[in-house]
Amino acid sequence: MANAVLDGAQVSTQTQTAILGPEAHAFLSKLAGQFEGRRQELLARRRAVQQKLDAGWKPDFLPETADVRERKWRVAPIPSDLEDRRVEITGPVERKMIINALNSGASIFMADFEDSNSPTWTNNIEGQQNLYDAVRRTIEFTSPEGKQYKLNAKTATLVVRPRGWHLDEKHFLIDGKPISGSLFDFGLYFFHNAKALMERGSGPYFYLPKMESHLEARLWNDVFNFAQDELGVPRGTIRATVLIETILAAFEMDEILYELRQHSSGLNCGRWDYIFSFIKKFRAHAEFMLPDRSLVTMERHFLASYVELLIQTCHRRGIHAMGGMAAQIPIRNDQKANEEALEKVRKDKLREVKAGHDGTWVAHPGLVPVAMEIFNQYMPEANQIAKPRTDQAVTATDLLEVPSGEITGKGLRWNIDVGLQYVWSWLRGNGCVPIYNLMEDAATAEICRAQVWQWVRHGAKMSDGKTVTAALVKEIARARTAELQEASGKGGDRRLQQACEVLEGLMTGEEFPEFLTLKSYGLLE
């Protein structure tokens, strides 16, 4: 039996009733009843694999699925509105953001319930209502200043990213237990919009985050089949792009595509979470310590190898290989700094299109023309799937090569500062935050806190000879918190103090929390 817990939620009764009516309740209950047991089994499997990694095991390509990698097979044909994905814009499911992103000139808009969304009940339910209105093209918004926003005649194709398998939705209970955040986000969007999207010549399209094995992709595929059957939607209507953003998934790309072959729309290089995963999975071993975040660029061998393998895999199976997110955003008050930021974006997108990617991500509408220009010049066709390639073999050694470089006091302070500001914003309900002219989300904040934990755990020596200790980290975090408190002019922001406490625990605790969002979720309304 499903029941919603609404205490403290600032969502209108009308919106809740529209989105969580009896039929939607029943559909979510069926999804949970059918798949929650398997979800828990897969989460337990993750914990068991982590124990093996902590004991020194290193991942490799699976011998038991060698036939899947070696056989010739292709995924289902690409829907027409997903053939050209050269520029995709991403952002949270906030009403104004949705309108601006759909109007941005991008090929695709990925509406995000995950890393760029702080999962408050208000954000999640109003986000579903916003998408309902966007699908029907009735979405409008008037700013406090009176500026009106509505959809253009031509808009981007809509794709939705639900939360990962590890997250719960605490406000919606099934038999007294929280429903999976994945099933909640997917289920509501699919229930309300699948048929409306089909009537408009599109379909229910998704991005799937944080998977660690093809067994987790198999679960998603079974969810898709069950949901389609329940609503009388033909199997294969759903299409899903999987973010390869964990080091373990990198060894199972073929298998993940195979599990989803009837529903696949490709793979994406989720670079920031991938770096986080590399740190997290090998956290017990000092030889896997990474240098300053600024030095871990896509040119480093382990990341370039991951990109090469992803493109090879996708094109061999007849589907898109999507590039990742450039974190830069336009800088309006400094022309020189703005041009330097745009040039970094150009170089990043040029690297991606020349590598063979079929499209890329941006975080801001102002970057759509920059990325579009590069892809239009070097990819005049809809995609590069059929373009001949001379593939180089990518080995486990390539994927696990640790990049060299220094750990500096500046890098340590940057990680603490950015992590603190991000968690502070997230606790206040905003999961997509411009900090120092970079767009930070949960993935980039995860790198910040994971690196610091790793450096503390292994007593990393910085370039100035000092050791990274828990005491030093706390000293820097508390000093920066005091600075931000003073600058806020509020005389003591409760959420900022909570953010400092959360971040200190994430960076200096004996155990490594799997996700900062799990650690912080209980503090959200």
C-alpha positions as CSV (number, residue, x, y, z in Angstrom):
1,M,0.0,0.0,0.0
2,A,1.4,3.4,-1.0
3,N,1.1,6.6,1.0
4,A,2.7,10.0,0.6
5,V,4.4,11.7,3.5
6,L,4.0,15.4,3.0
7,D,5.0,17.0,6.3
8,G,6.9,20.2,5.7
9,A,6.5,20.0,1.9
10,Q,5.7,23.4,0.4
11,V,3.8,22.0,-2.6
12,S,0.3,23.1,-3.6
13,T,-2.5,20.5,-3.0
14,Q,-3.6,21.0,-6.6
15,T,-0.1,20.0,-8.0
16,Q,0.1,17.0,-5.7
17,T,-3.3,15.8,-6.6
18,A,-2.6,16.2,-10.3
19,I,0.7,14.3,-10.2
20,L,-0.1,11.8,-7.5
21,G,-3.6,10.8,-8.2
22,P,-5.0,7.3,-7.4
23,E,-3.9,5.8,-10.8
24,A,-0.4,7.2,-10.5
25,H,-0.2,5.8,-6.9
26,A,-1.2,2.4,-8.1
27,F,1.3,2.4,-10.9
28,L,4.2,3.4,-8.6
29,S,3.1,0.7,-6.1
30,K,3.2,-2.0,-8.9
31,L,6.7,-0.9,-9.9
32,A,7.9,-1.0,-6.4
33,G,6.3,-4.3,-5.7
34,Q,7.7,-5.9,-8.8
35,F,11.3,-4.6,-8.6
36,E,12.3,-3.3,-5.1
37,G,13.6,-6.7,-4.0
38,R,15.9,-6.9,-7.0
39,R,17.1,-3.3,-6.4
40,Q,18.1,-4.2,-2.9
41,E,19.9,-7.3,-4.1
42,L,21.9,-5.2,-6.6
43,L,22.8,-2.7,-3.9
44,A,24.0,-5.5,-1.7
45,R,26.1,-6.7,-4.7
46,R,27.7,-3.3,-4.9
47,R,28.8,-3.5,-1.3
48,A,30.2,-7.0,-1.8
49,V,32.2,-5.8,-4.9
50,Q,33.6,-2.9,-2.8
51,Q,34.9,-5.3,-0.2
52,K,36.7,-7.2,-3.0
53,L,38.2,-3.9,-4.2
54,D,39.3,-2.9,-0.7
55,A,41.0,-6.3,-0.5
56,G,43.1,-5.6,-3.6
57,W,41.0,-7.1,-6.4
58,K,41.2,-5.2,-9.7
59,P,38.4,-5.2,-12.3
60,D,38.7,-6.6,-15.8
61,F,36.5,-7.5,-18.7
62,L,34.2,-10.3,-17.7
63,P,35.2,-13.7,-19.0
64,E,31.6,-15.0,-18.7
65,T,30.3,-12.4,-21.1
66,A,33.0,-12.6,-23.7
67,D,30.5,-13.9,-26.3
68,V,28.5,-10.7,-25.9
69,R,31.6,-8.6,-26.6
70,E,32.7,-10.8,-29.5
71,R,29.4,-11.5,-31.4
72,K,28.1,-9.2,-34.0
73,W,24.8,-7.6,-33.0
74,R,23.3,-4.1,-33.1
75,V,20.8,-2.2,-31.0
76,A,17.3,-1.3,-32.3
77,P,17.1,1.4,-35.0
78,I,17.3,5.0,-33.8
79,P,14.1,7.1,-33.5
80,S,14.1,10.0,-35.9
81,D,14.2,12.7,-33.2
82,L,17.3,11.1,-31.6
83,E,19.3,10.7,-34.8
84,D,21.0,14.1,-34.4
85,R,22.1,14.8,-30.9
86,R,25.1,17.1,-31.6
87,V,24.5,19.5,-28.7
88,E,22.6,18.5,-25.6
89,I,21.9,21.0,-22.8
90,T,21.2,19.7,-19.2
91,G,19.7,21.2,-16.1
92,P,17.3,20.8,-13.2
93,V,13.5,20.5,-13.7
94,E,12.8,24.1,-12.6
95,R,10.1,25.8,-14.7
96,K,12.1,28.7,-16.2
97,M,15.1,26.4,-16.8
98,I,12.9,24.0,-18.8
99,I,11.6,26.7,-21.0
100,N,15.0,28.3,-21.7
101,A,16.6,24.9,-22.3
102,L,14.0,23.7,-24.7
103,N,14.3,27.1,-26.5
104,S,18.1,27.2,-26.5
105,G,18.7,25.8,-30.0
106,A,20.2,22.6,-28.6
107,S,19.2,19.3,-30.2
108,I,18.3,17.7,-26.8
109,F,17.3,18.9,-23.4
110,M,18.1,16.5,-20.5
111,A,15.7,17.5,-17.7
112,D,17.5,16.3,-14.5
113,F,16.1,14.8,-11.3
114,E,19.6,13.7,-10.4
115,D,22.9,15.5,-10.0
116,S,21.8,19.0,-10.8
117,N,18.5,18.8,-8.7
118,S,18.4,19.0,-5.0
119,P,15.7,16.4,-4.3
120,T,13.3,18.3,-2.1
121,W,9.7,17.2,-2.3
122,T,8.8,20.6,-3.8
123,N,11.5,20.3,-6.5
124,N,10.5,16.7,-7.4
125,I,6.7,17.2,-7.5
126,E,6.8,20.6,-9.2
127,G,9.4,19.2,-11.6
128,Q,7.0,16.5,-12.7
129,Q,4.2,19.1,-13.2
130,N,6.6,21.3,-15.2
131,L,7.5,18.4,-17.5
132,Y,3.8,17.5,-17.8
133,D,3.2,21.0,-19.0
134,A,6.3,21.0,-21.3
135,V,5.2,17.8,-23.0
136,R,1.9,19.4,-23.8
137,R,3.5,22.7,-24.7
138,T,1.4,24.6,-22.2
139,I,4.4,25.5,-20.0
140,E,4.7,29.2,-19.2
141,F,6.5,31.3,-16.6
142,T,6.4,34.9,-15.5
143,S,9.3,36.2,-13.5
144,P,8.9,38.5,-10.4
145,E,9.9,41.4,-12.7
146,G,7.1,40.6,-15.1
147,K,9.1,38.9,-17.9
148,Q,7.2,36.2,-19.6
149,Y,8.6,32.9,-20.8
150,K,6.9,30.4,-23.2
151,L,8.0,27.8,-25.7
152,N,9.2,28.6,-29.2
153,A,7.7,26.8,-32.2
154,K,10.8,24.7,-32.5
155,T,12.2,23.1,-29.3
156,A,14.8,20.6,-28.3
157,T,13.8,16.9,-27.9
158,L,13.1,16.2,-24.2
159,V,15.0,13.5,-22.3
160,V,14.6,12.9,-18.5
161,R,17.2,11.6,-16.0
162,P,15.8,9.9,-13.0
163,R,17.8,9.4,-9.8
164,G,20.2,6.4,-9.5
165,W,19.4,3.0,-8.0
166,H,21.0,3.9,-4.7
167,L,18.6,6.8,-3.8
168,D,15.2,6.6,-2.1
169,E,12.2,9.0,-2.2
170,K,11.5,9.4,1.5
171,H,8.2,11.2,0.9
172,F,6.5,8.3,-0.8
173,L,6.2,5.1,1.1
174,I,5.3,1.6,0.0
175,D,4.3,-0.6,3.0
176,G,6.1,1.9,5.3
177,K,9.3,2.0,3.3
178,P,10.6,4.7,0.9
179,I,10.2,3.9,-2.8
180,S,13.2,3.9,-5.0
181,G,14.0,7.4,-6.3
182,S,14.6,5.8,-9.7
183,L,11.2,4.2,-9.9
184,F,9.5,7.3,-8.5
185,D,11.0,9.7,-11.1
186,F,10.8,7.3,-14.0
187,G,7.3,6.0,-13.1
188,L,5.6,9.4,-12.7
189,Y,7.1,10.8,-15.9
190,F,6.3,7.7,-17.9
191,F,2.8,7.3,-16.5
192,H,1.8,10.9,-17.3
193,N,3.6,11.5,-20.5
194,A,4.4,8.4,-22.6
195,K,1.3,8.4,-24.7
196,A,1.3,12.2,-25.1
197,L,4.8,12.1,-26.3
198,M,4.0,9.4,-28.8
199,E,1.1,11.4,-30.1
200,R,3.5,14.2,-30.9
201,G,5.9,11.9,-32.8
202,S,8.4,11.5,-30.0
203,G,8.6,9.1,-27.1
204,P,9.6,8.6,-23.5
205,Y,13.4,9.0,-23.5
206,F,15.7,8.7,-20.5
207,Y,19.2,9.1,-19.3
208,L,20.2,6.4,-16.8
209,P,22.9,7.3,-14.1
210,K,25.3,5.6,-11.8
211,M,25.1,2.0,-13.0
212,E,27.9,-0.3,-11.9
213,S,27.1,-3.5,-13.9
214,H,25.1,-4.9,-16.8
215,L,22.8,-6.6,-14.2
216,E,21.6,-3.1,-13.2
217,A,20.9,-2.4,-16.9
218,R,19.0,-5.6,-17.0
219,L,16.8,-4.4,-14.1
220,W,16.1,-1.2,-16.0
221,N,15.2,-3.1,-19.1
222,D,12.7,-5.2,-17.1
223,V,11.3,-2.1,-15.6
224,F,10.8,-0.7,-19.1
225,N,9.0,-3.8,-20.3
226,F,6.8,-4.0,-17.3
227,A,5.8,-0.3,-17.5
228,Q,5.1,-0.5,-21.2
229,D,3.0,-3.5,-20.8
230,E,1.0,-2.0,-17.9
231,L,0.1,1.1,-19.9
232,G,-0.4,-0.6,-23.3
233,V,2.7,1.0,-24.8
234,P,4.6,-1.1,-27.4
235,R,7.8,-2.5,-26.2
236,G,10.8,-0.6,-27.5
237,T,9.1,2.7,-27.3
238,I,11.2,3.8,-24.4
239,R,14.8,4.8,-25.3
240,A,17.5,5.2,-22.7
241,T,21.1,6.5,-22.9
242,V,23.3,5.1,-20.2
243,L,25.9,7.4,-18.5
244,I,29.1,5.4,-18.2
245,E,30.2,7.2,-15.0
246,T,31.6,4.4,-12.9
247,I,34.9,2.6,-13.4
248,L,33.1,-0.7,-13.1
249,A,30.6,0.0,-15.8
250,A,33.5,0.9,-18.1
251,F,34.4,-2.8,-18.2
252,E,30.8,-3.8,-19.2
253,M,29.8,-1.3,-21.9
254,D,29.0,-4.0,-24.5
255,E,27.0,-5.9,-21.9
256,I,25.0,-2.8,-20.8
257,L,24.1,-2.0,-24.4
258,Y,23.1,-5.7,-24.9
259,E,20.8,-5.8,-22.0
260,L,19.1,-2.6,-23.2
261,R,19.4,-3.3,-26.9
262,Q,15.7,-3.0,-27.6
263,H,15.6,0.3,-25.6
264,S,19.0,1.7,-26.1
265,S,19.9,5.2,-27.4
266,G,23.6,5.0,-26.6
267,L,26.2,5.7,-24.0
268,N,27.5,8.9,-22.5
269,C,30.9,9.8,-21.0
270,G,29.8,11.1,-17.6
271,R,33.3,12.3,-16.9
272,W,32.9,14.0,-13.5
273,D,31.2,11.0,-11.8
274,Y,33.7,8.7,-13.6
275,I,36.6,10.5,-11.9
276,F,34.7,10.3,-8.6
277,S,34.1,6.6,-9.1
278,F,37.8,6.0,-9.8
279,I,38.7,7.6,-6.4
280,K,35.8,5.9,-4.5
281,K,36.3,2.4,-5.8
282,F,40.1,2.4,-5.1
283,R,39.9,4.5,-2.0
284,A,41.7,1.9,0.2
285,H,44.9,2.0,-1.9
286,A,47.4,4.8,-1.8
287,E,48.8,4.0,-5.3
288,F,45.4,5.2,-6.7
289,M,45.7,8.7,-5.3
290,L,44.9,11.3,-7.9
291,P,46.6,14.8,-8.1
292,D,44.8,18.1,-8.0
293,R,41.4,18.1,-9.7
294,S,42.6,20.7,-12.2
295,L,45.3,18.2,-13.4
296,V,42.8,15.3,-14.0
297,T,41.9,16.4,-17.6
298,M,40.4,14.3,-20.4
299,E,43.8,14.1,-22.1
300,R,45.1,11.9,-19.3
301,H,45.6,8.3,-20.4
302,F,43.0,6.6,-18.2
303,L,40.3,9.0,-19.3
304,A,41.3,9.1,-23.0
305,S,41.2,5.3,-23.0
306,Y,37.7,5.3,-21.5
307,V,36.5,7.7,-24.2
308,E,38.1,5.6,-26.9
309,L,36.5,2.4,-25.6
310,L,33.1,4.0,-25.3
311,I,33.1,5.3,-28.9
312,Q,34.3,2.0,-30.2
313,T,31.6,0.1,-28.4
314,C,28.7,2.4,-29.4
315,H,29.6,2.6,-33.0
316,R,30.2,-1.1,-33.4
317,R,26.6,-1.6,-32.0
318,G,25.1,1.2,-34.2
319,I,24.3,3.8,-31.6
320,H,25.4,7.2,-30.3
321,A,28.5,7.8,-28.3
322,M,27.9,11.0,-26.4
323,G,30.6,13.4,-25.0
324,G,30.6,15.0,-21.6
325,M,30.0,18.2,-19.9
326,A,32.3,21.2,-20.0
327,A,32.0,22.9,-16.7
328,Q,32.6,26.5,-17.9
329,I,29.8,29.1,-18.1
330,P,29.7,32.5,-19.7
331,I,31.3,35.3,-17.7
332,R,29.3,38.4,-18.3
333,N,31.3,41.0,-16.4
334,D,34.8,40.2,-17.8
335,Q,35.3,40.0,-21.5
336,K,38.8,38.6,-21.4
337,A,37.9,35.9,-18.8
338,N,34.8,35.1,-20.9
339,E,36.8,34.6,-24.0
340,E,39.2,32.4,-22.2
341,A,36.4,30.3,-20.8
342,L,34.8,30.0,-24.3
343,E,38.1,28.9,-25.8
344,K,38.3,26.1,-23.2
345,V,34.9,25.0,-24.3
346,R,35.9,25.1,-28.0
347,K,39.0,23.0,-27.4
348,D,37.0,20.5,-25.3
349,K,34.3,20.1,-28.0
350,L,36.9,19.9,-30.8
351,R,38.6,17.1,-28.9
352,E,35.3,15.3,-28.6
353,V,34.1,15.6,-32.2
354,K,37.6,14.6,-33.5
355,A,37.6,11.6,-31.2
356,G,34.4,10.4,-32.8
357,H,31.7,11.5,-30.4
358,D,28.2,12.0,-31.9
359,G,27.3,14.9,-29.6
360,T,28.2,16.7,-26.5
361,W,26.8,18.4,-23.3
362,V,26.6,22.0,-22.2
363,A,25.2,23.4,-19.0
364,H,24.2,26.9,-20.1
365,P,22.2,28.2,-23.1
366,G,25.0,30.6,-23.9
367,L,27.3,27.7,-24.8
368,V,25.0,26.1,-27.2
369,P,26.2,28.2,-30.2
370,V,29.9,27.5,-29.3
371,A,29.4,23.7,-29.2
372,M,27.1,23.8,-32.2
373,E,29.6,25.6,-34.3
374,I,32.3,23.0,-33.6
375,F,30.1,20.0,-34.3
376,N,28.6,21.6,-37.4
377,Q,32.1,22.2,-38.8
378,Y,33.5,18.7,-38.1
379,M,30.3,16.6,-38.2
380,P,28.1,17.8,-41.1
381,E,26.2,14.5,-41.0
382,A,23.6,13.7,-38.2
383,N,26.1,11.6,-36.3
384,Q,29.4,9.7,-36.8
385,I,28.1,6.2,-36.1
386,A,28.8,4.9,-39.7
387,K,32.1,6.7,-40.1
388,P,35.0,4.2,-40.6
389,R,37.4,3.9,-37.6
390,T,40.7,2.4,-37.0
391,D,40.2,1.2,-33.5
392,Q,43.0,0.7,-31.0
393,A,42.7,-2.0,-28.4
394,V,41.8,-0.6,-24.9
395,T,43.0,-2.8,-22.0
396,A,42.2,-3.0,-18.3
397,T,45.7,-1.6,-17.8
398,D,44.8,1.5,-19.9
399,L,41.6,2.1,-17.9
400,L,43.4,1.8,-14.5
401,E,46.5,3.9,-15.2
402,V,46.8,6.5,-12.4
403,P,47.8,10.0,-13.7
404,S,50.8,11.7,-12.2
405,G,50.9,15.2,-10.8
406,E,51.2,17.2,-7.6
407,I,48.8,17.7,-4.7
408,T,48.9,21.3,-3.7
409,G,47.7,23.5,-0.9
410,K,45.7,25.5,-3.5
411,G,44.1,22.3,-4.7
412,L,43.2,21.2,-1.2
413,R,41.6,24.6,-0.4
414,W,39.7,24.6,-3.7
415,N,38.2,21.2,-3.0
416,I,37.1,22.2,0.5
417,D,35.8,25.6,-0.6
418,V,33.8,24.3,-3.6
419,G,32.5,21.3,-1.7
420,L,31.3,23.6,1.1
421,Q,29.6,26.1,-1.2
422,Y,27.9,23.3,-3.1
423,V,26.6,21.4,-0.1
424,W,25.3,24.7,1.4
425,S,23.4,25.4,-1.8
426,W,22.1,21.8,-2.1
427,L,20.7,21.9,1.4
428,R,18.9,25.1,0.5
429,G,17.2,23.3,-2.5
430,N,19.5,24.2,-5.4
431,G,21.6,21.4,-6.9
432,C,23.1,23.3,-9.9
433,V,25.5,26.0,-8.7
434,P,27.8,28.5,-10.5
435,I,31.0,28.7,-8.4
436,Y,34.1,30.6,-9.6
437,N,32.7,30.6,-13.2
438,L,32.2,26.8,-13.3
439,M,28.9,25.0,-13.1
440,E,29.1,22.7,-10.2
441,D,26.7,19.8,-9.5
442,A,26.7,16.8,-7.2
443,A,29.2,15.0,-9.4
444,T,31.9,17.7,-9.3
445,A,31.3,18.2,-5.5
446,E,31.8,14.4,-5.1
447,I,35.3,14.7,-6.6
448,C,36.1,17.5,-4.2
449,R,35.2,15.6,-1.0
450,A,36.4,12.2,-2.3
451,Q,39.9,13.6,-3.1
452,V,40.2,15.2,0.3
453,W,39.1,12.0,2.0
454,Q,41.7,10.0,0.0
455,W,44.5,12.5,0.7
456,V,43.7,12.4,4.5
457,R,43.4,8.6,4.6
458,H,46.8,8.1,3.0
459,G,48.6,11.1,4.5
460,A,49.3,12.7,1.1
461,K,52.3,15.0,0.9
462,M,51.6,18.3,-0.7
463,S,54.1,20.1,-3.0
464,D,55.1,22.4,0.0
465,G,56.0,19.3,2.0
466,K,53.0,19.5,4.4
467,T,50.9,16.5,5.1
468,V,47.1,16.5,4.5
469,T,45.6,15.7,7.9
470,A,42.1,15.7,9.2
471,A,43.0,18.6,11.6
472,L,44.2,20.7,8.6
473,V,41.1,19.9,6.6
474,K,38.8,20.9,9.5
475,E,40.8,24.1,10.1
476,I,40.4,25.2,6.4
477,A,36.7,24.2,6.3
478,R,35.8,26.1,9.5
479,A,37.8,29.2,8.4
480,R,36.0,29.2,5.1
481,T,32.7,28.7,6.8
482,A,33.3,31.7,9.0
483,E,34.2,33.8,5.9
484,L,31.0,32.8,4.1
485,Q,28.9,33.4,7.2
486,E,30.3,37.0,7.4
487,A,29.8,37.6,3.7
488,S,26.2,36.4,3.8
489,G,25.4,39.1,6.2
490,K,22.9,36.9,8.0
491,G,24.8,36.5,11.3
492,G,24.8,32.7,11.2
493,D,23.2,30.7,8.4
494,R,22.0,27.4,9.8
495,R,22.3,25.6,6.5
496,L,25.9,26.8,6.1
497,Q,26.8,25.4,9.5
498,Q,25.1,22.1,8.5
499,A,27.0,22.0,5.3
500,C,30.3,22.4,7.1
501,E,29.4,19.6,9.5
502,V,28.3,17.3,6.7
503,L,31.4,18.1,4.6
504,E,33.8,17.5,7.5
505,G,32.3,14.1,8.0
506,L,32.6,13.3,4.3
507,M,36.2,14.4,4.2
508,T,37.6,13.2,7.5
509,G,35.5,10.3,8.7
510,E,36.9,6.8,9.2
511,E,34.4,5.3,6.7
512,F,33.9,6.6,3.1
513,P,30.2,7.5,2.6
514,E,29.1,6.2,-0.9
515,F,27.4,9.4,-1.9
516,L,27.2,12.9,-0.4
517,T,23.5,13.0,-1.4
518,L,22.8,9.9,0.7
519,K,24.6,11.5,3.7
520,S,22.7,14.8,3.3
521,Y,19.3,13.7,2.2
522,G,17.9,13.4,5.7
523,L,18.4,17.1,6.1
524,L,16.2,18.1,3.2
525,E,12.5,18.8,3.6
